[in-house]
């Protein structure tokens, strides 16, 4: 388990992308504040996986279905506190490059996908398990 460092100030989307991974929790960024939630339960993961299997063969070649990826909502300039969401499934445009080039560029540059690339975001409802969401970090 890797502990997420508590930021002392609101983060930009780029700063958020540079934070270390934490395999025990899910994180998003809301107006510069890091939001932590519990990992989804197995039934939720199964439902999302089944939906992915159904969607993938129906998606045109210029689009890609991705699981659990950071998405910069681009609600603020890059130098301002940002908002990054992590939908269960995201359908993104990969115009102008192969899907392999597109994905390796995102991984290499450690940056979230941009809202401008998003065609659809899909969230599966979480089951009956109570989900506690905590704000981690400085108050804006």
Backbone as a printed PyTorch tensor [residue, N CA C, xyz], in Angstrom:
tensor([[[  0.8500,  -1.1830,   0.0000],
         [  0.0000,   0.0000,   0.0000],
         [  0.8880,   1.2360,   0.0000]],

        [[  0.5780,   2.1800,  -0.8780],
         [  1.2980,   3.4410,  -0.9430],
         [  0.4070,   4.5320,  -0.3750]],

        [[  0.9080,   5.2800,   0.5570],
         [  0.1410,   6.3860,   1.1280],
         [  0.2230,   7.5850,   0.1880]],

        [[ -0.9170,   8.1750,  -0.0810],
         [ -0.9640,   9.3620,  -0.9260],
         [ -0.5000,  10.5580,  -0.1140]],

        [[  0.4800,  11.3280,  -0.6200],
         [  0.8970,  12.5150,   0.1220],
         [ -0.2340,  13.5340,   0.1580]],

        [[ -0.4600,  14.1140,   1.3170],
         [ -1.5350,  15.0940,   1.4620],
         [ -1.0650,  16.4330,   0.8990]],

        [[ -1.7280,  16.9190,  -0.1570],
         [ -1.3160,  18.1990,  -0.7260],
         [ -1.6380,  19.3560,   0.2200]],

        [[ -0.7730,  20.3510,   0.2240],
         [ -0.9520,  21.5060,   1.1090],
         [ -1.7580,  22.6150,   0.4560]],

        [[ -2.0250,  22.4670,  -0.8240],
         [ -2.7910,  23.4770,  -1.5590],
         [ -3.5830,  22.7820,  -2.6520]],

        [[ -4.5720,  23.4580,  -3.2280],
         [ -5.3130,  22.8480,  -4.3340],
         [ -4.3720,  22.5110,  -5.5010]],

        [[ -4.6450,  21.3950,  -6.1790],
         [ -3.7940,  20.8980,  -7.2530],
         [ -4.3630,  21.1960,  -8.6320]],

        [[ -3.4670,  21.3660,  -9.5900],
         [ -3.8800,  21.4110, -10.9940],
         [ -4.0540,  19.9720, -11.4590]],

        [[ -4.6650,  19.7780, -12.6310],
         [ -4.8270,  18.4320, -13.1860],
         [ -3.4650,  17.7880, -13.4280]],

        [[ -2.4840,  18.5610, -13.8740],
         [ -1.1410,  18.0250, -14.1360],
         [ -0.4630,  17.5870, -12.8360]],

        [[ -0.6190,  18.3600, -11.7720],
         [ -0.0370,  17.9740, -10.4850],
         [ -0.6920,  16.7020,  -9.9460]],

        [[ -1.9850,  16.6140, -10.1110],
         [ -2.7250,  15.4230,  -9.6870],
         [ -2.2170,  14.1900, -10.4480]],

        [[ -1.9850,  14.3400, -11.7440],
         [ -1.5020,  13.2220, -12.5650],
         [ -0.1370,  12.7330, -12.0890]],

        [[  0.6480,  13.5890, -11.4610],
         [  1.9700,  13.2160, -10.9860],
         [  1.9880,  12.5480,  -9.6160]],

        [[  0.8270,  12.4560,  -8.9570],
         [  0.7790,  11.7980,  -7.6500],
         [  1.0090,  10.2950,  -7.8010]],

        [[  1.5700,   9.6380,  -6.7730],
         [  1.7850,   8.1920,  -6.8590],
         [  0.4630,   7.4200,  -6.8700]],

        [[  0.4990,   6.2300,  -7.4290],
         [ -0.6680,   5.3510,  -7.4590],
         [ -0.9500,   4.8060,  -6.0610]],

        [[ -2.2010,   4.5140,  -5.7780],
         [ -2.6190,   3.8860,  -4.5300],
         [ -3.5850,   2.7680,  -4.8970]],

        [[ -3.1670,   1.5270,  -4.7240],
         [ -3.9840,   0.3930,  -5.1440],
         [ -5.1550,   0.1020,  -4.2020]],

        [[ -5.2090,   0.7510,  -3.0550],
         [ -6.2600,   0.4750,  -2.0860],
         [ -7.4600,   1.4180,  -2.1670]],

        [[ -7.3260,   2.5340,  -2.8830],
         [ -8.4010,   3.5200,  -2.9510],
         [ -8.5160,   4.0790,  -4.3580]],

        [[ -9.6730,   4.6540,  -4.6430],
         [ -9.8740,   5.4050,  -5.8810],
         [ -9.8110,   6.8820,  -5.5340]],

        [[ -9.2380,   7.6650,  -6.4350],
         [ -9.1130,   9.1060,  -6.2190],
         [ -9.6370,   9.8590,  -7.4320]],

        [[-10.1770,  11.0380,  -7.1780],
         [-10.5430,  11.9970,  -8.2080],
         [-10.1330,  13.3730,  -7.6900]],

        [[-10.1900,  14.3500,  -8.5680],
         [ -9.8420,  15.7190,  -8.2010],
         [-11.0630,  16.5960,  -8.4260]],

        [[-11.4820,  17.3280,  -7.3900],
         [-12.6380,  18.2220,  -7.4870],
         [-12.2080,  19.6210,  -7.1060]],

        [[-12.1570,  20.5190,  -8.0730],
         [-11.7410,  21.9050,  -7.8270],
         [-10.4340,  21.9690,  -7.0490]],

        [[ -9.4860,  21.1040,  -7.4140],
         [ -8.1690,  21.1090,  -6.7920],
         [ -8.0360,  20.2520,  -5.5530]],

        [[ -9.1410,  19.7330,  -5.0280],
         [ -9.1180,  18.9060,  -3.8100],
         [ -9.1430,  17.4290,  -4.1990]],

        [[ -8.2670,  16.6430,  -3.5890],
         [ -8.2160,  15.2100,  -3.8520],
         [ -9.3520,  14.5320,  -3.0800]],

        [[-10.1740,  13.7730,  -3.8000],
         [-11.3140,  13.0650,  -3.2240],
         [-10.9800,  11.5730,  -3.2190]],

        [[-11.1210,  10.9240,  -2.0790],
         [-10.8270,   9.5010,  -1.9590],
         [-12.1160,   8.7320,  -1.7310]],

        [[-12.2360,   7.5630,  -2.3690],
         [-13.3730,   6.6800,  -2.1220],
         [-12.8870,   5.2410,  -2.1040]],

        [[-13.7180,   4.3650,  -1.5750],
         [-13.3740,   2.9460,  -1.5110],
         [-13.3780,   2.3460,  -2.9160]],

        [[-12.5980,   1.2960,  -3.0960],
         [-12.6130,   0.5610,  -4.3610],
         [-13.9950,  -0.0660,  -4.5520]],

        [[-14.4380,  -0.2430,  -5.8050],
         [-15.7460,  -0.8520,  -6.0370],
         [-15.7780,  -2.3270,  -5.6120]],

        [[-16.9710,  -2.7870,  -5.2640],
         [-17.1490,  -4.1790,  -4.8620],
         [-17.1130,  -5.0740,  -6.1000]],

        [[-16.8800,  -6.3780,  -5.9190],
         [-16.7800,  -7.2940,  -7.0620],
         [-17.9880,  -7.2760,  -8.0040]],

        [[-19.2120,  -7.1710,  -7.4750],
         [-20.3860,  -7.1260,  -8.3550],
         [-20.3350,  -5.9220,  -9.2930]],

        [[-19.8900,  -4.7940,  -8.7790],
         [-19.7460,  -3.5910,  -9.5980],
         [-18.6940,  -3.8210, -10.6820]],

        [[-17.5520,  -4.3660, -10.2960],
         [-16.4850,  -4.6320, -11.2560],
         [-16.9490,  -5.6090, -12.3270]],

        [[-17.7060,  -6.6230, -11.9480],
         [-18.2240,  -7.5870, -12.9070],
         [-19.1790,  -6.9230, -13.8970]],

        [[-20.0670,  -6.0780, -13.4010],
         [-21.0160,  -5.3820, -14.2800],
         [-20.2830,  -4.4930, -15.2850]],

        [[-19.2810,  -3.7620, -14.8270],
         [-18.5040,  -2.8930, -15.7200],
         [-17.7480,  -3.7360, -16.7460]],

        [[-17.1750,  -4.8570, -16.3130],
         [-16.4660,  -5.7420, -17.2350],
         [-17.3810,  -6.3020, -18.3070]],

        [[-18.5640,  -6.7180, -17.9190],
         [-19.5280,  -7.2480, -18.8890],
         [-19.9540,  -6.1630, -19.8880]],

        [[-20.1560,  -4.9500, -19.3920],
         [-20.5210,  -3.8470, -20.2870],
         [-19.3970,  -3.5590, -21.2760]],

        [[-18.1510,  -3.5770, -20.8020],
         [-16.9890,  -3.3780, -21.6750],
         [-16.9570,  -4.4350, -22.7820]],

        [[-17.1700,  -5.6880, -22.4160],
         [-17.1510,  -6.7810, -23.3970],
         [-18.2390,  -6.5800, -24.4500]],

        [[-19.3850,  -6.0700, -24.0430],
         [-20.4780,  -5.8320, -24.9880],
         [-20.2080,  -4.6200, -25.8930]],

        [[-19.6130,  -3.5770, -25.3360],
         [-19.3830,  -2.3390, -26.0990],
         [-18.2160,  -2.4290, -27.0780]],

        [[-17.1390,  -3.0600, -26.6570],
         [-15.8910,  -3.0180, -27.4220],
         [-16.0460,  -3.3960, -28.8980]],

        [[-16.7250,  -4.4900, -29.2510],
         [-16.8180,  -4.8330, -30.6710],
         [-17.7210,  -3.8890, -31.4790]],

        [[-18.4800,  -3.0440, -30.8010],
         [-19.3980,  -2.1460, -31.4920],
         [-18.8300,  -0.7450, -31.7220]],

        [[-17.6410,  -0.4800, -31.2020],
         [-17.0450,   0.8540, -31.2670],
         [-16.2660,   1.0180, -32.5770]],

        [[-16.4680,   2.1380, -33.2930],
         [-15.6920,   2.3820, -34.5210],
         [-14.1930,   2.4770, -34.2450]],

        [[-13.3820,   2.2870, -35.2820],
         [-11.9250,   2.2600, -35.1280],
         [-11.3350,   3.5740, -34.6390]],

        [[-12.0110,   4.6960, -34.8480],
         [-11.4730,   5.9830, -34.4000],
         [-11.7920,   6.2790, -32.9300]],

        [[-12.4270,   5.3280, -32.2640],
         [-12.7560,   5.4610, -30.8480],
         [-12.1690,   4.2880, -30.0740]],

        [[-11.9900,   4.4770, -28.7800],
         [-11.4510,   3.4330, -27.9110],
         [-12.2600,   3.4130, -26.6220]],

        [[-12.6330,   2.2130, -26.1530],
         [-13.3060,   2.0600, -24.8600],
         [-12.2350,   1.7510, -23.8230]],

        [[-12.1850,   2.5400, -22.7730],
         [-11.1570,   2.3840, -21.7380],
         [-11.8120,   2.2400, -20.3700]],

        [[-11.1740,   1.4620, -19.5210],
         [-11.6410,   1.2360, -18.1540],
         [-10.8630,   2.1140, -17.1800]],

        [[-11.5810,   2.7970, -16.2860],
         [-10.9560,   3.4190, -15.1150],
         [ -9.7710,   4.3270, -15.4530]],

        [[ -9.9890,   5.3250, -16.3130],
         [ -8.9220,   6.2460, -16.6980],
         [ -9.2130,   7.6490, -16.1770]],

        [[ -8.1490,   8.3850, -15.8730],
         [ -8.2950,   9.7760, -15.4450],
         [ -8.7500,  10.6280, -16.6180]],

        [[ -9.7050,  11.5100, -16.3470],
         [-10.2640,  12.3860, -17.3670],
         [-10.2490,  13.8240, -16.8610]],

        [[ -9.3830,  14.6540, -17.4460],
         [ -9.3190,  16.0810, -17.0910],
         [-10.5510,  16.7520, -17.6680]],

        [[-11.4270,  17.2550, -16.8050],
         [-12.6710,  17.8720, -17.2560],
         [-12.4480,  19.2210, -17.9400]],

        [[-11.2540,  19.7610, -17.8460],
         [-10.8880,  21.0350, -18.4850],
         [-11.8480,  22.1580, -18.1180]],

        [[-12.2090,  22.2240, -16.8360],
         [-13.1150,  23.2650, -16.3570],
         [-12.3770,  24.5290, -15.9460]],

        [[-11.0540,  24.4310, -15.8520],
         [-10.2350,  25.5740, -15.4390],
         [ -8.9810,  25.6000, -16.3060]],

        [[ -8.3240,  26.7550, -16.4200],
         [ -7.0440,  26.8090, -17.1430],
         [ -6.0340,  25.8550, -16.5080]],

        [[ -5.0490,  25.3730, -17.2780],
         [ -4.0850,  24.3900, -16.7640],
         [ -3.3200,  24.8240, -15.5160]],

        [[ -3.1970,  26.1190, -15.2690],
         [ -2.4580,  26.6020, -14.0940],
         [ -3.3450,  26.7620, -12.8530]],

        [[ -4.6440,  26.5040, -12.9990],
         [ -5.5990,  26.6720, -11.9020],
         [ -6.0010,  25.3120, -11.3350]],

        [[ -6.5530,  25.2980, -10.0870],
         [ -7.0300,  24.0290,  -9.5250],
         [ -7.9900,  23.3360, -10.4910]],

        [[ -7.7680,  22.0300, -10.6800],
         [ -8.5030,  21.2970, -11.6990],
         [ -9.5210,  20.3230, -11.1520]],

        [[-10.2260,  19.6960, -12.1030],
         [-11.1900,  18.6550, -11.8010],
         [-10.8830,  17.4690, -12.7060]],

        [[-10.6270,  16.3150, -12.0940],
         [-10.3220,  15.0880, -12.8220],
         [-11.2760,  14.0100, -12.3360]],

        [[-12.0060,  13.4160, -13.2470],
         [-12.9350,  12.3450, -12.9370],
         [-12.3920,  11.0210, -13.4460]],

        [[-12.8700,   9.9240, -12.8710],
         [-12.4600,   8.5830, -13.2890],
         [-13.7360,   7.7620, -13.5300]],

        [[-14.3100,   7.8770, -14.7280],
         [-15.5230,   7.0930, -15.0010],
         [-15.1920,   5.6080, -15.0960]],

        [[-16.1950,   4.7700, -14.8620],
         [-15.9930,   3.3210, -14.9860],
         [-15.5450,   2.9610, -16.3970]],

        [[-16.1960,   3.5190, -17.3860],
         [-15.8280,   3.3270, -18.7960],
         [-15.8020,   4.6830, -19.4760]],

        [[-14.8500,   4.8640, -20.3510],
         [-14.7700,   6.0930, -21.1410],
         [-14.5880,   5.7020, -22.6000]],

        [[-15.3590,   6.3270, -23.4670],
         [-15.1820,   6.1570, -24.9060],
         [-14.4990,   7.4350, -25.3850]],

        [[-13.2600,   7.2920, -25.8730],
         [-12.4690,   8.4570, -26.2680],
         [-12.1100,   8.3880, -27.7420]],

        [[-11.9570,   9.5720, -28.3460],
         [-11.5320,   9.6840, -29.7380],
         [-10.0170,   9.5660, -29.8040]],

        [[ -9.5250,   8.8410, -30.7960],
         [ -8.0780,   8.6980, -30.9780],
         [ -7.6960,   9.2110, -32.3620]],

        [[ -8.3000,  10.3020, -32.7630],
         [ -8.0900,  10.8540, -34.1000],
         [ -6.6320,  11.1850, -34.3680]],

        [[ -6.1860,  10.8760, -35.5750],
         [ -4.8550,  11.2660, -36.0220],
         [ -3.7230,  10.3590, -35.6060]],

        [[ -3.9870,   9.3060, -34.8480],
         [ -2.9100,   8.3910, -34.4660],
         [ -3.4860,   7.0060, -34.2360]],

        [[ -2.6330,   6.0150, -34.2060],
         [ -3.0970,   4.6660, -33.9100],
         [ -3.4440,   4.5700, -32.4400]],

        [[ -4.2600,   3.6200, -32.0820],
         [ -4.6450,   3.4790, -30.6820],
         [ -3.4290,   3.1890, -29.8100]],

        [[ -2.4580,   2.4240, -30.3210],
         [ -1.2550,   2.1320, -29.5430],
         [ -0.4440,   3.4000, -29.2910]],

        [[ -0.2550,   4.2400, -30.3170],
         [  0.4660,   5.5040, -30.1450],
         [ -0.2540,   6.4060, -29.1550]],

        [[ -1.5690,   6.4800, -29.2780],
         [ -2.3760,   7.3340, -28.4150],
         [ -2.2260,   6.9170, -26.9540]],

        [[ -2.3850,   5.6320, -26.6890],
         [ -2.3100,   5.1490, -25.3170],
         [ -0.9060,   5.2600, -24.7510]],

        [[  0.1120,   4.9590, -25.5510],
         [  1.4810,   5.0480, -25.0290],
         [  1.8610,   6.5020, -24.7590]],

        [[  1.3330,   7.4410, -25.5390],
         [  1.6020,   8.8590, -25.3130],
         [  0.9920,   9.3020, -23.9860]],

        [[ -0.2290,   8.8750, -23.7010],
         [ -0.8840,   9.2390, -22.4460],
         [ -0.1140,   8.6610, -21.2650]],

        [[  0.3130,   7.3990, -21.3640],
         [  1.0640,   6.7610, -20.2810],
         [  2.4320,   7.4130, -20.1160]],

        [[  3.1280,   7.6480, -21.2240],
         [  4.4830,   8.2140, -21.1650],
         [  4.4700,   9.6100, -20.5600]],

        [[  3.5140,  10.4190, -20.9250],
         [  3.4580,  11.7990, -20.4490],
         [  2.7720,  11.9160, -19.0880]],

        [[  2.2600,  10.8240, -18.5670],
         [  1.5610,  10.8090, -17.2730],
         [  0.5280,  11.9140, -17.1940]],

        [[ -0.3490,  11.9450, -18.1630],
         [ -1.3830,  12.9740, -18.1390],
         [ -2.7450,  12.3260, -18.3240]],

        [[ -3.7750,  12.9540, -17.7750],
         [ -5.1120,  12.3970, -17.9600],
         [ -5.6170,  12.6480, -19.3780]],

        [[ -6.6170,  11.8830, -19.7750],
         [ -7.2910,  12.1690, -21.0330],
         [ -7.9870,  13.5120, -20.8910]],

        [[ -8.2050,  14.1710, -22.0010],
         [ -8.8730,  15.4780, -21.9870],
         [-10.3610,  15.3090, -22.2470]],

        [[-11.1610,  16.1670, -21.6650],
         [-12.6060,  16.1320, -21.8830],
         [-12.9280,  16.2790, -23.3680]],

        [[-12.1050,  17.0140, -24.1000],
         [-12.3390,  17.2100, -25.5320],
         [-12.2470,  15.8960, -26.3120]],

        [[-11.5150,  14.8990, -25.7850],
         [-11.3810,  13.5950, -26.4360],
         [-12.5170,  12.6410, -26.0780]],

        [[-13.3140,  12.9920, -25.0770],
         [-14.3480,  12.1060, -24.5620],
         [-15.5940,  12.1290, -25.4380]],

        [[-16.0370,  10.9520, -25.8230],
         [-17.3020,  10.8220, -26.5390],
         [-18.4270,  10.4340, -25.5790]],

        [[-18.1310,   9.5070, -24.6560],
         [-19.0880,   9.0600, -23.6450],
         [-18.3470,   8.6590, -22.3740]],

        [[-18.9420,   8.9810, -21.2380],
         [-18.4700,   8.4950, -19.9460],
         [-19.5980,   7.6650, -19.3530]],

        [[-19.2580,   6.4820, -18.8370],
         [-20.2690,   5.5690, -18.3200],
         [-19.9260,   5.2240, -16.8800]],

        [[-20.8970,   5.4330, -15.9990],
         [-20.7600,   5.0770, -14.5890],
         [-21.8080,   4.0210, -14.2630]],

        [[-21.3850,   2.8930, -13.7420],
         [-22.3170,   1.8760, -13.2640],
         [-22.6670,   2.2190, -11.8200]],

        [[-23.9390,   2.1210, -11.4830],
         [-24.3590,   2.4300, -10.1120],
         [-23.7180,   1.4430,  -9.1550]],

        [[-23.2200,   1.9480,  -8.0620],
         [-22.6360,   1.0630,  -7.0460],
         [-23.7550,   0.4530,  -6.2400]],

        [[-23.5800,  -0.7940,  -5.8400],
         [-24.6060,  -1.5740,  -5.1570],
         [-25.0480,  -1.0090,  -3.8270]],

        [[-25.4650,  -1.8740,  -2.9510],
         [-26.0270,  -1.4510,  -1.6750],
         [-24.9560,  -1.0900,  -0.6490]],

        [[-23.7140,  -1.3600,  -0.9780],
         [-22.6400,  -1.0280,  -0.0390],
         [-22.5620,   0.4880,   0.1240]],

        [[-22.5300,   0.9320,   1.3340],
         [-22.4470,   2.3710,   1.6000],
         [-21.0640,   2.8640,   1.2030]],

        [[-21.0350,   3.9240,   0.4270],
         [-19.7610,   4.4680,  -0.0480],
         [-19.4840,   5.7850,   0.6660]],

        [[-18.4030,   5.8000,   1.4010],
         [-17.9850,   7.0300,   2.0740],
         [-16.9660,   7.7370,   1.1960]],

        [[-17.1710,   9.0050,   0.9870],
         [-16.2420,   9.7990,   0.2140],
         [-15.5970,  10.8100,   1.1410]],

        [[-14.2780,  10.8940,   1.0880],
         [-13.5380,  11.8190,   1.9390],
         [-12.7600,  12.8070,   1.0780]],

        [[-12.6550,  14.0230,   1.5430],
         [-11.8130,  15.0030,   0.8860],
         [-10.4620,  14.9820,   1.5830]],

        [[ -9.4170,  14.7990,   0.8120],
         [ -8.0540,  14.7350,   1.3480],
         [ -7.3360,  16.0010,   0.9450]],

        [[ -6.7410,  16.7020,   1.8830],
         [ -5.9270,  17.8650,   1.5230],
         [ -6.4790,  19.1640,   2.0540]],

        [[ -5.9250,  20.2460,   1.5330],
         [ -6.2560,  21.5890,   2.0220],
         [ -7.6260,  22.0250,   1.5480]],

        [[ -8.2790,  22.7860,   2.3530],
         [ -9.5500,  23.3820,   1.9580],
         [ -9.2560,  24.5820,   1.0760]],

        [[-10.0170,  24.6870,  -0.0270],
         [ -9.8030,  25.7430,  -1.0110],
         [-10.1110,  27.0580,  -0.4480]]])
